[in-house]
Amino acid sequence: MTAVDGLTDSTEVVEMEDVPSQFYVEKHSWDGLRDIIHSSRKYSGMIANKAPHDFQFVQKNDESGPHSHRLYYLGMSYGSRENSLLYSEIPKKIRKEALLVLSWKQMLDHFQATPHQGAYSREEELLRERKRLGAFGITSYDYHAQTGLFLFQASNSLFYCQDGGNNGFISAPMKPVEIKTQCSGTRMDPKISPGEPNFIAFINNNDLWLANIKSGEERRLTFCHKGLDNVKEDPKSAGVATFVIQEEFDRFTGYWWSPSAVEDSDGGKILHLLYEEVDETEVEIIHVPSPALEERKADAYRYPRTGSKNPQTTLKLAEIKTNNQGKIMSIQDKELVLPFTSLFPGAEYIARAGWTSDGKYGWAALLDRSQKRLQLVLLPPALFIPITDDPAQRQENLEAVPEDVHPYIVYEETTDIWINVHDIFYPFVQTSEDDFSFIWVNESKTGFSHLYKITSTLRPGCYQCEWRDLEGDFKCAIKEEVTLTSGEWEVLARHGSKIWVNEASKLVYFQGTRDTPLEHHLYVVSYQSPGDVVRLTKPGFSHSCSISKNFDMFVSHYSNVSTPPCVHVYKLTASEGDPLHMVPEFWASMMEAPGDYKSPEIFDFPGKSGFQLYGMVYKPHNLQPGKKHPTVLFVYGGPQVQLVNNSFKGMKYLRLNTLASLGYAVVVIDGRGSCQRGLEFEGALKNKMGQVEIEDQVEGLQYVSERFNFVDLSRVAIHGWSYGGFLSLMGLIQRPNVFKVAIAGAPVTVWMAYDTGYTERYMDTPENNPQGYEEGSVALHVDKLPSEPNRLLILHGFLDENVHFFHTNFLVSQIIRAGKPYQLQVYPNERHSIRCPESGEHYEIMLLHFLQQYL
């Protein structure tokens, strides 16, 4: 029997007994709902997560002083509405009986970081969309430990300030120095050169630039972009991550400084910048209405639809020579000895790149188009030759490359499902010319993300072949692969996750879900003699941690469903005989949890799929015995997201609490396809998005109705945004007898119109999987929508450049053709995320109004 049959049966049984009376939510006027939203937003402002983040521990070497570390971070100090650079002093000694709350000190003196009236440039606005940034002010910074140099973007400009390093520490706020420029347009993605910190690089108008912050010298490094208004005529960029790479692979930069500078014979230095050059000539152009509506024009974007051409990409090297005064003497642009596609046939995406810690090699993680094969490659700088238009000179440059110089494929990973790109790669400094050791995360080997210490032998498998013959096999033999962690749980490796490697004690610190898939904890394991995995954070909470450089302290931002975030600093002390089994000691607090909060209850149940499924329910605040309450199923349901875990459900979920306060039961379920449960669980969606998710959601509703007798299965609404919007539509199409209403926000309605990187990872190409695309596209199944009015509300931002408004446009045209009823709410000035407070408020009122009228 299907889950729907189960639902119908249970309803019939209830009807034969004493029918409990239904609870009806009080109907409010539009203005009444507005008042409710105002007060809930005021409450959420008090409970708002303004926690510090992006921590940087700097040890104080002054033995006589009272403080051991200075901790830098981004955060919102009391009364502020924007992120700023802050710091706290961590004392060497504490009174154990008293809770020490560290004061947040301003690094910058009366500094306005947000552009005037929040007027971000188009590039900044789009980057904020890709990073899902809601906060204003300083949202990231680069830091150079030796000199204490901070570099950041703010107020439509670049700034730096200095604290710590060889110059000692300041004790009062300082005025940051603005970095002047001759450039027009916004300077983006600034980074300090680790080998020569007076130099910074940045992106301007899709090209790489270099500046000396002390002398003011500024030079353009690349000349890819012509600066034309016409997107069609200006398809190239250097150092910039494309839309798909940012949105679907979480890589937000396209260039990487070498960590060290080479000393030149005349006292100067040679600096290297590895960068990605992109040519989007063959990528389709789409038009999205411009935010400046009064101009009545559209913005043009390069957007590769699934099955269409991706950008062509390669890696290049900029070599900068300076004299002993730090003046730029020459800049040389270098290209690979052979075209990228010849060296790495089948590589479609440069998913990650960087340098080994000694600067001996550049490296890149390359994915094929199907995202089932990943290669980790090393690139010696000598593999790049000066770019020239003269064929004779090019041949001369080629012949100057030593015969033993070639790329090395030090690791390869393949899967039948897909590869989730991650951020964990720790290369050790080479101790032997032939061996290269590193720590890596592999998910496809066991189906769960785990740590491995790998040693590869740096010889190509086909050593007698020269790279010039195009027949060289650059794949290295794996000499040793040591499993550091194992089991049916995950090492956290995506979305900027880190590991911390203590080479002195041979320990690696990482975050994972070993105790429960609902909590993130900090763990430590030996990479020399793997065995015990020791948890360092307290259970009952989910933690996000950052460790000091000398591994003696860590800071944890933690919470659970009923406790808003706390931020605590812990001291780590290990016994000399057993460095692994250390006991963290609470040291100081940076933030305590505010206020009272009615938390959801987490539950789990065995799904018919064979997996244990997790969910949470927000009980109606005015719960009355024997009354059945209207129920809202809040859904996302797609890959890379986990909604149900033991962490505080912050700003995004406070509207669910508002629904519960009005008398709704709110249910959230993570079915197959959601993350951190292993590749088989997430991979249940492979080639069939939209075909399995609703089953798990309906099973969860069935379970909740049996366990909590206040759920009214005759009055269930399904609501979500993005993938959740897609599933809201799918729910109403597949199970109209289960879902009375659907409220779909920014839904993908036809997979043929979504991008390559995401859609092909999960659905293959339309050519290879026509049935999956047809069955999974809601716009092609509108005939199955109910014919009763007031059961469907669609919401969408008109300027959405991710899930284009085309999706809703096409859906609505199909609905009209099928003669079905619908309601539509457009947000003219919003993109994929609703950012404007007035729009956000209107959306919440609209949601409440629709539910109270029609559920």
Disulfide bonds with the S-S distance in Angstrom:
none
